[in-house]
Amino acid sequence: MNPDSTWQYEVRTDGDARTIVLSGEIDINGAGELHRLLEQAINAANEVKVDLAEVTFIDSTVITALVTSQNLARAAGRRFAVVNPEAQVHRVLAVTGVLQALTTETR
């Protein structure tokens, strides 16, 4: 990970499930890395959750990475969901119309 990064992540494994715990501010500079991280998790597990409790900012490129990852998981027959969005992130996801789709586990 880039030492100058404005965000961090931790991958928690529980059997065939992965929880990606994110923190900080994620924008266009981190969206590509985030997408690769989520894609790896989807390829390695049947269930992926993205915990946003400690994320204080996202932009449209991050929303795109989340939606693209959810679509990838769905196509692979895997579960994917965003959980615990912090208040500001929750608002951004709601305003953009993707909150319900991302926070409901899909298969």
Buried (B, 14 or more C-beta within 10 A) or exposed (E): EEEEBBBEBEBEEEEEBBBBBBBBBBBEBBBEBBBEBBBBBBEEBBBBBBBBEBBBBBBEBBBBBBBBBBEBBBEEEBBBBBBBBBEEBBEBBEEEEBBEBBBEBEE
